[in-house]
Amino acid sequence: MQQKTFTPTTFKQTQKRKILRYSIIAVLLAGAAAGGFFYLQNENQAKHKHSRRNIITVKRGPADLTVLATGIIRPVHEVKLSPKQTGLLMKLHVKQGDRVKAGQVIAEMDASNLQGQVEAARGTYLAAMARLEKMQHGNRPQEVAASKFQELRGQKAVHQAKVNIGRLGAQIEALTAQLKRDESFAKRQGLLSGAGAVSEQAKIDAETAATVTLSQLHAAEREREQAEQAMAQSQAELDATREQYSLMKSGFRAEDIEEAKNMAVQSRGQLKYMESLLYDTKVRAPFDGIVTQKYADAGAIVTPTTSAATTSATSSSIISLSGKLEMVAQVAESNVPKITIGQPVEIMATAYPDRVFKGKVTQIAPAAIVTQNVTTFEVHADLTGDPKGELLSGMNVSAKFVTGTIDDAITIPTVCVVSRKGKTGVYVPGDGNEPDFKPVKTGQSLGHDIVILEGLKEGDEVFEGLSKEQLSREGYDGKRPGGGFMGGGGGRGMGRGFR
């Protein structure tokens, strides 16, 4: 075996390698120590950070006092439309989902049997009005003049009859005198003929003349009797003509005019009744709204109904109409005094969880509703912030009524408040961020937050929830403990603490 020989140069190289080796080992040890230090520091920071992830800082500031309630969207008015009389549906102008205006014609019924009756009633009314107008205006001047002319004719006839009677009277007087002369002459002729002073023929002629005169006298007397009868008739006609003329000049009696007026009123009432029946054959919308149901089509027989609304898909009516929508909330009895008419309300619908609709309180029900020993009052609100009509009838909503404002309030989430051994309080970070119970005095609930009156100040820290280990150390084993704690926010306290 050859012996290794160390020269000065070889010795120096060996020393350098040893120094390099020791330096590398030192560096590695230093790196390992630094890595361990940083690892332990980061682990402690992560653990500390993990222990503070449920801690919030108490803040002070303005807070709105609110009342929360659940409710539903429903129509202010909802009716079933039907005709006033049973009949045949001729036309239907709307369908389900259509929006209609007040007075708009929804449907038309068969009116063929009423149109003729309406025209007949109108004719009767017009005739009654014409008769009344005639009586109120009196007779025409032409009619009065004609009556006057008839009176004048009657007067002339009476005068003519009197003249004729006078003529016949004079004629009778003359014939009477003539008869006396003729009879006296015939008597003398008879005496002379018997004495032979005159011929027999002269006697006969004298007697004949007397007989003729007597006949003429009798004829004149009969003619005078006829003239007297004619004058009496003419006088009667004159009296009637004068009465007629007097009536023509004075017009109709007040009683007759009143009777004509009553007849006109009666005929007008009958016409309006028939026109109303004809008008009712067109079914009109009583208010602005939307057609929610359709029950009949053209050609169906529909009947009147007394039901205001229905949820059934069948009915003897034509359609169901819903009016303007409103929100009806069930407000707890203790919160009703905080709400006033005209108060604004924020409405959140289940169908639109990220939307807030506006409303205004219009009515607070005067009577309570008791359901399972819980007393609530219905509060109605107009939908003032739904221009597109996105809220529909039957939607479930929650309502927030702003009842006031606290300018300088300390608030924390409601879930932070707990009850332990009959005391209300919160958990605050203690040694090592372990929870310590601290009693507080709570005030007005603000929805998801609550006002703290005593026990906390601005900048304090409280636990919003505890870990399972922290809950276990506090004596909570998953069941409500007899002397343990529960959430102050309706059983939600510490509900977010299970990690």
C-alpha positions as CSV (number, residue, x, y, z in Angstrom):
1,M,0.0,0.0,0.0
2,Q,1.4,3.3,-1.0
3,Q,1.7,5.9,1.7
4,K,0.0,9.2,1.0
5,T,2.2,12.2,1.2
6,F,0.9,15.6,2.5
7,T,2.5,18.5,1.0
8,P,1.8,22.1,2.1
9,T,-0.4,22.7,-1.0
10,T,-2.5,19.5,-0.2
11,F,-3.0,20.6,3.4
12,K,-4.4,24.0,2.4
13,Q,-6.9,22.4,0.0
14,T,-8.1,20.1,2.7
15,Q,-8.6,22.9,5.1
16,K,-10.6,24.9,2.5
17,R,-13.0,22.0,1.9
18,K,-13.7,21.6,5.6
19,I,-14.4,25.2,6.1
20,L,-16.8,25.2,3.1
21,R,-18.6,22.1,4.5
22,Y,-19.1,23.6,7.9
23,S,-20.3,26.9,6.3
24,I,-22.9,25.0,4.3
25,I,-24.1,23.2,7.4
26,A,-24.4,26.4,9.4
27,V,-26.4,28.1,6.6
28,L,-28.8,25.1,6.5
29,L,-29.3,25.1,10.2
30,A,-29.9,28.8,10.2
31,G,-32.5,28.5,7.4
32,A,-34.2,25.6,9.2
33,A,-34.4,27.7,12.4
34,A,-35.8,30.7,10.5
35,G,-38.3,28.6,8.7
36,G,-39.5,27.1,11.9
37,F,-39.8,30.5,13.5
38,F,-41.8,31.9,10.7
39,Y,-44.0,28.8,10.5
40,L,-44.8,29.0,14.2
41,Q,-45.5,32.8,13.9
42,N,-47.8,32.3,10.9
43,E,-49.6,29.5,12.6
44,N,-50.2,31.6,15.7
45,Q,-51.5,34.5,13.5
46,A,-53.8,32.1,11.6
47,K,-55.1,30.7,14.9
48,H,-55.6,34.3,16.2
49,K,-57.3,35.3,13.0
50,H,-59.5,32.2,13.1
51,S,-60.5,33.0,16.7
52,R,-61.6,36.6,15.6
53,R,-63.6,35.8,12.5
54,N,-66.9,36.1,14.4
55,I,-66.1,39.3,16.2
56,I,-67.7,42.6,15.1
57,T,-67.0,46.2,16.3
58,V,-69.8,48.2,18.0
59,K,-70.7,51.3,16.1
60,R,-72.6,54.5,16.9
61,G,-74.7,56.4,14.4
62,P,-78.2,57.3,13.2
63,A,-80.7,54.4,13.2
64,D,-84.2,54.2,11.7
65,L,-86.8,52.7,14.0
66,T,-88.9,50.2,12.0
67,V,-91.7,47.8,12.4
68,L,-91.5,44.6,10.4
69,A,-94.5,42.5,9.3
70,T,-95.4,39.9,6.7
71,G,-98.2,40.5,4.2
72,I,-99.7,39.7,0.9
73,I,-100.5,41.6,-2.3
74,R,-104.2,41.5,-3.1
75,P,-106.8,43.7,-5.1
76,V,-108.6,46.5,-3.4
77,H,-111.7,45.5,-5.4
78,E,-112.5,42.1,-7.0
79,V,-115.9,41.3,-8.6
80,K,-117.5,38.9,-10.9
81,L,-119.2,40.6,-13.8
82,S,-122.6,39.3,-15.1
83,P,-125.6,40.7,-16.8
84,K,-128.6,42.0,-14.9
85,Q,-130.9,39.7,-16.8
86,T,-130.4,36.1,-17.9
87,G,-129.7,35.9,-21.6
88,L,-127.5,34.9,-24.5
89,L,-123.9,36.2,-24.6
90,M,-123.4,37.5,-28.1
91,K,-119.9,39.0,-28.0
92,L,-117.0,38.9,-25.5
93,H,-114.4,41.7,-26.1
94,V,-111.8,40.7,-23.5
95,K,-109.7,37.7,-22.5
96,Q,-107.9,36.7,-19.3
97,G,-105.0,39.0,-18.4
98,D,-106.4,42.1,-20.3
99,R,-106.4,45.4,-18.6
100,V,-109.6,47.4,-18.9
101,K,-110.8,50.9,-18.1
102,A,-113.9,52.0,-16.1
103,G,-116.9,52.0,-18.4
104,Q,-115.3,49.9,-21.1
105,V,-117.7,47.4,-22.7
106,I,-116.7,43.9,-21.6
107,A,-119.4,41.9,-23.3
108,E,-122.7,42.3,-25.3
109,M,-125.9,40.3,-24.6
110,D,-128.7,39.5,-27.2
111,A,-130.8,42.7,-27.4
112,S,-133.1,41.9,-30.4
113,N,-136.2,41.5,-28.3
114,L,-135.8,44.9,-26.7
115,Q,-135.0,47.2,-29.6
116,G,-138.6,47.2,-30.9
117,Q,-140.0,47.8,-27.5
118,V,-137.7,50.8,-27.0
119,E,-138.9,52.3,-30.3
120,A,-142.5,51.8,-29.4
121,A,-142.0,53.5,-26.0
122,R,-140.2,56.3,-27.7
123,G,-143.1,56.9,-30.1
124,T,-145.6,57.0,-27.2
125,Y,-143.4,59.5,-25.3
126,L,-143.1,61.8,-28.3
127,A,-146.8,61.7,-28.9
128,A,-147.5,62.6,-25.3
129,M,-145.0,65.5,-25.4
130,A,-146.6,66.8,-28.6
131,R,-150.1,66.8,-27.0
132,L,-148.7,68.5,-23.9
133,E,-147.0,71.2,-26.0
134,K,-150.2,71.8,-28.0
135,M,-152.2,72.3,-24.8
136,Q,-149.6,74.5,-23.2
137,H,-149.4,76.8,-26.3
138,G,-153.2,76.9,-26.8
139,N,-155.1,77.0,-30.1
140,R,-153.7,78.4,-33.3
141,P,-154.9,81.8,-34.4
142,Q,-156.3,80.2,-37.6
143,E,-158.5,77.9,-35.4
144,V,-159.7,80.9,-33.3
145,A,-160.5,82.9,-36.5
146,A,-162.4,79.9,-37.9
147,S,-164.4,79.7,-34.7
148,K,-165.2,83.4,-34.9
149,F,-166.4,83.0,-38.5
150,Q,-168.7,80.2,-37.4
151,E,-170.2,82.5,-34.7
152,L,-170.7,85.2,-37.3
153,R,-172.5,82.8,-39.6
154,G,-174.7,81.7,-36.8
155,Q,-175.6,85.3,-36.0
156,K,-176.4,85.9,-39.7
157,A,-178.6,82.8,-39.8
158,V,-180.6,83.9,-36.7
159,H,-181.0,87.4,-38.2
160,Q,-182.2,85.9,-41.5
161,A,-184.7,83.7,-39.7
162,K,-186.0,86.7,-37.8
163,V,-186.5,88.7,-41.0
164,N,-188.2,85.8,-42.6
165,I,-190.5,85.4,-39.6
166,G,-191.3,89.1,-39.8
167,R,-192.1,88.9,-43.5
168,L,-194.3,85.9,-43.0
169,G,-196.1,87.7,-40.2
170,A,-196.9,90.7,-42.4
171,Q,-198.0,88.3,-45.1
172,I,-200.3,86.5,-42.7
173,E,-201.8,89.8,-41.6
174,A,-202.4,90.8,-45.2
175,L,-204.0,87.5,-46.1
176,T,-206.1,87.6,-42.9
177,A,-207.5,91.0,-44.0
178,Q,-207.8,89.8,-47.6
179,L,-209.7,86.7,-46.3
180,K,-212.2,88.9,-44.4
181,R,-212.9,91.0,-47.5
182,D,-213.2,87.9,-49.7
183,E,-215.6,86.2,-47.3
184,S,-217.7,89.4,-47.0
185,F,-217.8,89.9,-50.8
186,A,-218.8,86.2,-51.3
187,K,-221.5,86.6,-48.7
188,R,-223.0,89.7,-50.5
189,Q,-222.7,87.9,-53.9
190,G,-224.7,85.1,-52.5
191,L,-227.4,87.4,-51.3
192,L,-227.5,89.2,-54.6
193,S,-227.6,85.9,-56.5
194,G,-230.5,84.7,-54.5
195,A,-232.4,88.0,-55.2
196,G,-231.6,87.6,-58.9
197,A,-229.5,90.7,-58.9
198,V,-226.3,88.9,-60.1
199,S,-225.6,85.7,-61.8
200,E,-224.8,82.4,-60.1
201,Q,-221.4,82.5,-61.6
202,A,-220.5,85.7,-59.8
203,K,-221.4,84.0,-56.5
204,I,-219.2,81.1,-57.3
205,D,-216.2,83.3,-58.2
206,A,-216.5,85.2,-55.0
207,E,-216.6,82.1,-52.9
208,T,-213.6,80.6,-54.8
209,A,-211.6,83.8,-54.2
210,A,-212.3,83.5,-50.5
211,T,-211.2,79.9,-50.4
212,V,-208.0,80.7,-52.2
213,T,-207.2,83.5,-49.8
214,L,-207.9,81.1,-46.9
215,S,-205.5,78.5,-48.3
216,Q,-202.8,81.2,-48.8
217,L,-203.3,82.2,-45.2
218,H,-202.9,78.7,-43.9
219,A,-199.7,78.2,-46.0
220,A,-198.2,81.5,-44.7
221,E,-198.9,80.4,-41.1
222,R,-197.2,77.0,-41.7
223,E,-194.2,78.7,-43.3
224,R,-194.0,81.1,-40.3
225,E,-193.9,78.1,-37.9
226,Q,-191.1,76.5,-39.9
227,A,-189.3,79.9,-39.9
228,E,-189.6,80.1,-36.1
229,Q,-188.3,76.5,-35.8
230,A,-185.4,77.4,-38.1
231,M,-184.6,80.5,-36.0
232,A,-184.6,78.5,-32.8
233,Q,-182.2,76.0,-34.3
234,S,-180.0,78.8,-35.6
235,Q,-180.0,80.4,-32.2
236,A,-178.9,77.1,-30.6
237,E,-176.1,76.8,-33.1
238,L,-175.1,80.3,-32.5
239,D,-175.0,79.7,-28.8
240,A,-172.8,76.6,-29.4
241,T,-170.6,78.5,-31.7
242,R,-170.1,81.3,-29.2
243,E,-169.1,78.8,-26.5
244,Q,-166.6,77.1,-28.9
245,Y,-165.2,80.5,-29.7
246,S,-164.9,81.4,-26.1
247,L,-163.0,78.1,-25.4
248,M,-160.8,78.7,-28.4
249,K,-159.8,82.1,-27.1
250,S,-159.2,80.9,-23.5
251,G,-157.3,77.8,-24.4
252,F,-157.3,74.4,-22.5
253,R,-158.3,73.9,-18.9
254,A,-155.5,73.6,-16.3
255,E,-156.7,70.2,-15.3
256,D,-156.4,69.0,-18.9
257,I,-152.9,70.4,-19.2
258,E,-151.9,68.7,-15.9
259,E,-153.3,65.4,-17.1
260,A,-151.3,65.7,-20.3
261,K,-148.2,66.5,-18.4
262,N,-148.6,63.4,-16.2
263,M,-149.2,61.3,-19.3
264,A,-145.9,62.6,-20.7
265,V,-144.1,61.8,-17.5
266,Q,-145.5,58.3,-17.4
267,S,-144.5,57.7,-21.0
268,R,-141.0,59.1,-20.4
269,G,-140.6,56.7,-17.4
270,Q,-141.5,53.7,-19.6
271,L,-139.1,54.8,-22.3
272,K,-136.2,55.2,-19.8
273,Y,-137.0,51.8,-18.3
274,M,-136.9,50.2,-21.7
275,E,-133.7,52.1,-22.6
276,S,-132.1,50.9,-19.3
277,L,-132.9,47.3,-20.2
278,L,-131.3,47.9,-23.6
279,Y,-128.3,49.6,-22.0
280,D,-127.8,46.8,-19.6
281,T,-127.3,44.3,-22.4
282,K,-123.8,45.7,-22.6
283,V,-121.7,44.6,-19.6
284,R,-119.3,47.4,-18.6
285,A,-116.3,47.4,-16.3
286,P,-117.1,49.2,-13.0
287,F,-113.5,50.3,-12.4
288,D,-110.0,50.1,-13.9
289,G,-108.6,46.6,-13.5
290,I,-107.4,43.4,-15.0
291,V,-109.4,40.3,-16.1
292,T,-108.3,37.5,-13.8
293,Q,-110.8,34.8,-14.9
294,K,-113.0,34.1,-17.9
295,Y,-116.0,32.0,-17.3
296,A,-118.1,32.1,-20.6
297,D,-117.7,32.4,-24.3
298,A,-120.0,33.9,-27.0
299,G,-123.1,31.7,-27.4
300,A,-123.4,30.8,-23.7
301,I,-126.3,31.5,-21.5
302,V,-125.2,33.6,-18.5
303,T,-127.2,34.6,-15.4
304,P,-126.9,37.3,-12.7
305,T,-124.8,36.4,-9.7
306,T,-124.6,37.9,-6.2
307,S,-121.1,36.6,-5.4
308,A,-118.5,39.3,-5.3
309,A,-115.5,37.1,-6.2
310,T,-114.6,33.5,-6.7
311,T,-111.5,31.4,-7.0
312,S,-113.3,28.7,-9.0
313,A,-112.6,28.2,-12.6
314,T,-116.3,27.9,-13.4
315,S,-119.2,30.3,-12.9
316,S,-122.5,31.4,-14.4
317,S,-121.0,34.9,-14.8
318,I,-118.8,36.2,-17.6
319,I,-115.5,37.3,-16.1
320,S,-113.8,38.1,-12.8
321,L,-112.3,41.6,-12.6
322,S,-109.6,42.7,-10.1
323,G,-108.9,46.4,-9.5
324,K,-105.9,48.2,-8.2
325,L,-103.6,46.2,-6.0
326,E,-102.6,46.9,-2.5
327,M,-100.4,45.5,0.2
328,V,-102.1,44.0,3.3
329,A,-99.7,43.4,6.2
330,Q,-100.3,41.6,9.5
331,V,-98.9,43.9,12.2
332,A,-98.5,42.8,15.8
333,E,-100.9,44.5,18.3
334,S,-98.0,46.2,20.2
335,N,-96.7,47.8,17.0
336,V,-100.1,49.2,15.7
337,P,-99.8,52.5,17.7
338,K,-96.5,53.2,15.9
339,I,-98.1,53.3,12.4
340,T,-100.1,56.2,11.0
341,I,-102.1,56.8,7.9
342,G,-99.9,58.2,5.1
343,Q,-96.8,56.6,6.6
344,P,-94.3,55.3,4.0
345,V,-93.5,51.6,3.8
346,E,-90.9,49.5,2.1
347,I,-92.1,46.3,0.6
348,M,-89.9,43.3,-0.2
349,A,-91.5,40.5,-2.3
350,T,-90.4,36.9,-2.1
351,A,-90.4,36.8,-5.9
352,Y,-88.0,39.8,-6.1
353,P,-85.6,39.3,-3.2
354,D,-83.2,42.1,-4.4
355,R,-86.0,44.7,-5.0
356,V,-87.5,47.2,-2.7
357,F,-91.0,48.6,-3.6
358,K,-92.5,51.7,-2.1
359,G,-95.9,52.1,-0.5
360,K,-98.0,54.4,1.6
361,V,-100.3,53.4,4.5
362,T,-104.0,54.0,3.6
363,Q,-105.9,52.1,6.2
364,I,-105.5,50.5,9.6
365,A,-108.2,47.9,10.3
366,P,-110.4,48.8,13.3
367,A,-110.8,45.1,14.3
368,A,-108.1,42.6,15.2
369,I,-107.6,39.2,13.8
370,V,-106.7,36.4,16.3
371,T,-104.9,33.4,14.9
372,Q,-103.6,30.7,17.3
373,N,-103.8,33.2,20.2
374,V,-101.7,35.8,18.3
375,T,-103.5,39.2,17.8
376,T,-102.7,41.2,14.7
377,F,-104.2,44.0,12.8
378,E,-104.4,44.4,9.0
379,V,-102.6,47.5,7.7
380,H,-103.3,48.4,4.0
381,A,-100.9,50.3,1.8
382,D,-101.1,51.7,-1.7
383,L,-98.3,50.5,-4.1
384,T,-96.7,53.8,-5.1
385,G,-93.4,52.4,-6.3
386,D,-94.4,49.7,-8.8
387,P,-94.8,51.5,-12.2
388,K,-94.3,48.4,-14.2
389,G,-96.9,46.4,-12.3
390,E,-94.4,43.6,-11.3
391,L,-96.2,42.8,-8.1
392,L,-99.1,40.4,-8.7
393,S,-102.1,39.5,-6.7
394,G,-101.3,36.7,-4.1
395,M,-97.6,37.4,-3.8
396,N,-96.1,37.1,-0.3
397,V,-94.2,40.1,0.9
398,S,-92.6,41.6,4.0
399,A,-93.1,45.2,4.9
400,K,-90.9,47.6,6.8
401,F,-92.6,50.6,8.4
402,V,-90.2,53.4,9.4
403,T,-91.6,54.8,12.7
404,G,-88.9,57.2,13.7
405,T,-85.1,57.9,13.8
406,I,-82.5,57.9,16.5
407,D,-79.7,60.3,15.7
408,D,-77.1,58.8,18.0
409,A,-77.6,55.1,18.7
410,I,-75.4,52.1,19.5
411,T,-76.6,49.1,17.5
412,I,-75.4,45.6,17.0
413,P,-76.9,42.6,15.0
414,T,-79.8,41.0,16.8
415,V,-78.1,37.6,16.7
416,C,-75.4,38.9,19.0
417,V,-77.8,39.3,21.9
418,V,-78.3,36.2,24.0
419,S,-80.0,35.2,27.3
420,R,-78.0,33.3,29.9
421,K,-79.4,32.4,33.3
422,G,-82.2,34.9,32.9
423,K,-80.0,37.8,31.9
424,T,-79.7,39.5,28.6
425,G,-76.2,40.1,27.3
426,V,-73.6,39.6,24.7
427,Y,-70.3,37.7,24.4
428,V,-67.2,39.9,24.2
429,P,-63.6,38.7,23.6
430,G,-61.7,37.9,26.8
431,D,-58.2,36.5,27.4
432,G,-57.1,34.7,24.3
433,N,-60.2,35.9,22.5
434,E,-62.3,33.5,24.6
435,P,-65.9,34.7,25.0
436,D,-66.9,36.4,28.2
437,F,-70.6,37.1,28.9
438,K,-71.5,40.8,29.4
439,P,-75.0,41.9,30.5
440,V,-76.6,44.7,28.3
441,K,-79.9,46.6,28.2
442,T,-81.6,46.4,24.9
443,G,-83.9,48.9,23.3
444,Q,-85.9,49.2,20.0
445,S,-85.5,46.4,17.5
446,L,-84.4,47.7,14.0
447,G,-85.2,44.6,12.0
448,H,-81.9,42.7,11.8
449,D,-80.3,45.1,14.3
450,I,-81.1,46.1,17.9
451,V,-80.4,49.3,19.9
452,I,-78.1,48.8,23.0
453,L,-79.1,51.3,25.8
454,E,-76.5,50.2,28.4
455,G,-73.5,47.9,28.6
456,L,-71.6,48.7,25.4
457,K,-69.9,51.7,23.9
458,E,-68.6,52.6,20.5
459,G,-65.5,50.6,19.6
460,D,-66.3,47.6,21.8
461,E,-66.1,44.2,20.3
462,V,-68.7,41.5,20.5
463,F,-69.1,37.9,19.2
464,E,-71.6,37.5,16.4
465,G,-71.3,33.8,16.8
466,L,-69.3,31.2,18.7
467,S,-67.5,28.1,17.4
468,K,-68.6,24.6,18.5
469,E,-65.8,24.4,21.0
470,Q,-66.7,27.8,22.5
471,L,-70.4,26.8,22.7
472,S,-69.4,23.5,24.4
473,R,-67.3,25.4,26.9
474,E,-70.3,27.7,27.6
475,G,-72.4,24.6,28.4
476,Y,-74.4,24.4,25.1
477,D,-74.6,20.8,23.9
478,G,-77.1,21.1,21.1
479,K,-80.1,21.3,23.4
480,R,-81.6,24.3,25.2
481,P,-80.0,24.1,28.6
482,G,-82.0,24.8,31.7
483,G,-79.6,27.5,32.9
484,G,-77.9,28.1,29.6
485,F,-78.6,30.7,26.9
486,M,-80.6,31.3,23.8
487,G,-80.6,33.9,21.0
488,G,-82.3,37.2,21.7
489,G,-83.3,37.6,18.1
490,G,-86.2,35.2,18.1
491,G,-84.1,32.1,18.7
492,R,-81.4,33.0,16.1
493,G,-78.8,34.0,18.7
494,M,-75.5,32.1,18.2
495,G,-77.1,30.4,15.2
496,R,-74.2,31.6,13.1
497,G,-71.7,30.4,15.6
498,F,-71.5,26.8,14.5
499,R,-68.4,26.6,12.4
